[in-house]
């Protein structure tokens, strides 16, 4: 059988990212983080995070480092969009162990929600978009330790 060499293949056309992904734009940039567990009056959480779009605009990555009560945590988080649930699922990889952790995000107006099994972060973005303030709390029926019960403020530095 002879191959038909007269057919011309059209170049691949990239898809367009879901417009809902634009809600994540308020996170893009470099942020400093300060916070404290609820059992102290002084900051015992510090760090930084950089949010940036991956090529194509389908995924947002967050790279960061946090000193959480003396423990250094480094992580890479990849956020996407699920049009069925209208939320942003995220996979988190850290230096704490070899397991990927599943997180979720939602942004509605100036309210940013970030959660995983057992705890939820709820924060409010300032009018100028340069401060995100909120806290992590255990979900109803979950036990809360320091890792799920703290307040944090992120300040955009770039």
ABEGO torsion letter per residue (X at the ends): XBBBAABBBBBBBBBBBBAAAAAAAAABEBBBBBBBBAABABBABBEBBBBBBBBGGABBBBBBBBBBGGBBBBBBBBBBBBAAAGBBBBBBBBAABABBBBBBBBBBEABBBBBBBGBBBBBBBBAAGABBBBBBBBBBGBBBBAAABBBBBBBBAX
